Amino acid sequence: MRAIGIVLAGGNNHRMKELVQKRAVAAMPIAGSYRSIDFVLSNMSNSHIQKVAVLTQYNARSLNEHLGSSKWWDFGRKQGGIFVFTPAVTADRNAWYRGTADAIYQNLDFLKSSHEPYVIIANGDCIYKMDYNKVLEYHIEKKADITVVCRDMEKGMALERYGTLRMNEESRIEEFEEKPVVAQSSTISCGIYIIRRRQLIELLEKCAEEDRYDFVKDILIRYRNLKRIYGYKIKDYWKNIASAEDYFNANMDFLKTDVRNYFFREYPSIYSKVDDLPPAKYNPGSNVRNSLISSGCIINGTIENCVVFKSAFVGSHCTIKNSIILNDVYIGDNTYIENCIIESRDTIPANSCYKGEDGIKIVIEKNMRYKF
């Protein structure tokens, strides 16, 4: 493909609450065996993009470990591959990324040393499948300067945390508002952009000269009347992990047969780093209904409408409903859990009770199985 990829994976989101105390949003576990960033990397690989830069910053250790080998997404090749960039102290600068545009600008050498004519920029915290080739064909057909992938949201959705836009009959963007107090349009930006590489370099250098750091506010919104910026609408599944509730709902969606089939049974596939773990073990007395149980788990109790991640242990006479159990959690006997997210490596003592009364409850318990 005639494009390189840039994945923005360095942001922090306070609406994720305690879930981002030790990991980046792009490293959040999804659907039992995946991470949020796996979806955009799989889309890049399936679109035959050979060179991808991942820009990390906040709580990047877990994410960097996950990206340690590029072979899982078929980027292990002599030419191209995955390049992970974190903020670095140099003779010219010593600041962290101050925004999305500044993050790309601080790694401008990556753009200048590349030869592909186009750049695909995407966030690392969205769950979707996409062939970027179709968007690029649309971009070239429209003779656009920038193409923004967008989507119509359902009625009743809270739009104030998204960028909303309005297009004319030719799909050219006429209005773009970032995180409006009152949304005037139900069409949102999906955080996926296509732009010509040389033009991106010029815009980033101009932003740097004027001390502007945000890609949306200082490029898309500022130049919407000066550049040919078009929208490309999608209708397929797309979910942004913008809050703890969004994260919970995204995982619960994978309990639906049509969503699971769309991501994991229909071509192209979604890839992730593979752990060598045994299959889940269901001991006598266990009862599992409408749940995803990952490899390495040992189940003794009752589980209903749950997503249980790798290497979790569920004790005898436990009841777990409508919850997410993250990696390497130990749940003692006679425990009741409902409407909760149990943080990874937690040790839940026997005879405990956790229930989310007003929304989702995030449970963080000291891990008594390991000595630090």
ZIQUIFEN-V554106 format. One record per residue. N is the residue number from 0. RES is the residue in one small letter. PSI is psi in whole degrees, 0 to 359 (NA if undefined). Layout:
BEGIN
{{N RES PSI} {N RES PSI}}
END
This chain:
BEGIN
{{0 m 146} {1 r 49} {2 a 153} {3 i 161} {4 g 145} {5 i 123} {6 v 120} {7 l 107} {8 a 26} {9 g 0} {10 g 161} {11 n 149} {12 n 111} {13 h 340} {14 r 349} {15 m 352} {16 k 224} {17 e 347} {18 l 338} {19 v 21} {20 q 334} {21 k 13} {22 r 158} {23 a 158} {24 v 323} {25 a 345} {26 a 6} {27 m 133} {28 p 140} {29 i 138} {30 a 33} {31 g 318} {32 s 8} {33 y 171} {34 r 159} {35 s 318} {36 i 342} {37 d 329} {38 f 315} {39 v 323} {40 l 322} {41 s 320} {42 n 320} {43 m 313} {44 s 316} {45 n 338} {46 s 6} {47 h 32} {48 i 124} {49 q 345} {50 k 117} {51 v 131} {52 a 131} {53 v 118} {54 l 112} {55 t 158} {56 q 291} {57 y 127} {58 n 55} {59 a 353} {60 r 308} {61 s 319} {62 l 318} {63 n 323} {64 e 320} {65 h 327} {66 l 13} {67 g 327} {68 s 128} {69 s 359} {70 k 333} {71 w 331} {72 w 16} {73 d 38} {74 f 6} {75 g 80} {76 r 165} {77 k 321} {78 q 130} {79 g 209} {80 g 188} {81 i 130} {82 f 118} {83 v 121} {84 f 126} {85 t 159} {86 p 137} {87 a 144} {88 v 123} {89 t 180} {90 a 337} {91 d 332} {92 r 156} {93 n 26} {94 a 154} {95 w 170} {96 y 126} {97 r 0} {98 g 176} {99 t 320} {100 a 321} {101 d 325} {102 a 317} {103 i 321} {104 y 320} {105 q 346} {106 n 37} {107 l 333} {108 d 329} {109 f 318} {110 l 317} {111 k 331} {112 s 354} {113 s 163} {114 h 348} {115 e 142} {116 p 341} {117 y 158} {118 v 133} {119 i 119} {120 i 130} {121 a 150} {122 n 154} {123 g 9} {124 d 30} {125 c 146} {126 i 113} {127 y 168} {128 k 136} {129 m 142} {130 d 104} {131 y 342} {132 n 322} {133 k 323} {134 v 320} {135 l 320} {136 e 318} {137 y 317} {138 h 315} {139 i 320} {140 e 320} {141 k 352} {142 k 44} {143 a 152} {144 d 318} {145 i 138} {146 t 132} {147 v 122} {148 v 130} {149 c 171} {150 r 142} {151 d 127} {152 m 154} {153 e 156} {154 k 142} {155 g 352} {156 m 142} {157 a 114} {158 l 358} {159 e 347} {160 r 4} {161 y 169} {162 g 123} {163 t 150} {164 l 160} {165 r 133} {166 m 158} {167 n 188} {168 e 336} {169 e 7} {170 s 16} {171 r 134} {172 i 123} {173 e 329} {174 e 140} {175 f 122} {176 e 126} {177 e 121} {178 k 64} {179 p 151} {180 v 314} {181 v 113} {182 a 132} {183 q 354} {184 s 150} {185 s 7} {186 t 123} {187 i 157} {188 s 137} {189 c 5} {190 g 28} {191 i 125} {192 y 147} {193 i 133} {194 i 150} {195 r 138} {196 r 314} {197 r 323} {198 q 322} {199 l 318} {200 i 315} {201 e 316} {202 l 321} {203 l 320} {204 e 323} {205 k 320} {206 c 318} {207 a 321} {208 e 328} {209 e 12} {210 d 48} {211 r 139} {212 y 350} {213 d 130} {214 f 318} {215 v 305} {216 k 320} {217 d 355} {218 i 298} {219 l 308} {220 i 318} {221 r 326} {222 y 14} {223 r 333} {224 n 352} {225 l 334} {226 k 158} {227 r 94} {228 i 120} {229 y 157} {230 g 141} {231 y 110} {232 k 139} {233 i 157} {234 k 351} {235 d 177} {236 y 133} {237 w 131} {238 k 132} {239 n 131} {240 i 86} {241 a 353} {242 s 169} {243 a 325} {244 e 319} {245 d 319} {246 y 315} {247 f 313} {248 n 324} {249 a 318} {250 n 320} {251 m 331} {252 d 331} {253 f 356} {254 l 350} {255 k 132} {256 t 318} {257 d 324} {258 v 316} {259 r 316} {260 n 322} {261 y 317} {262 f 324} {263 f 349} {264 r 343} {265 e 141} {266 y 143} {267 p 167} {268 s 165} {269 i 132} {270 y 158} {271 s 167} {272 k 133} {273 v 128} {274 d 140} {275 d 86} {276 l 152} {277 p 164} {278 p 159} {279 a 144} {280 k 128} {281 y 107} {282 n 162} {283 p 135} {284 g 348} {285 s 152} {286 n 112} {287 v 127} {288 r 130} {289 n 57} {290 s 158} {291 l 120} {292 i 123} {293 s 172} {294 s 151} {295 g 357} {296 c 151} {297 i 119} {298 i 127} {299 n 335} {300 g 203} {301 t 129} {302 i 129} {303 e 127} {304 n 54} {305 c 158} {306 v 116} {307 v 120} {308 f 185} {309 k 145} {310 s 32} {311 a 148} {312 f 126} {313 v 119} {314 g 179} {315 s 148} {316 h 27} {317 c 150} {318 t 121} {319 i 123} {320 k 141} {321 n 50} {322 s 166} {323 i 123} {324 i 112} {325 l 183} {326 n 142} {327 d 41} {328 v 138} {329 y 123} {330 i 117} {331 g 170} {332 d 154} {333 n 38} {334 t 141} {335 y 125} {336 i 131} {337 e 137} {338 n 48} {339 c 159} {340 i 116} {341 i 117} {342 e 153} {343 s 147} {344 r 18} {345 d 151} {346 t 110} {347 i 115} {348 p 156} {349 a 153} {350 n 29} {351 s 161} {352 c 122} {353 y 128} {354 k 128} {355 g 107} {356 e 308} {357 d 76} {358 g 198} {359 i 133} {360 k 128} {361 i 122} {362 v 123} {363 i 112} {364 e 151} {365 k 138} {366 n 108} {367 m 2} {368 r 348} {369 y 145} {370 k 123} {371 f NA}}
END
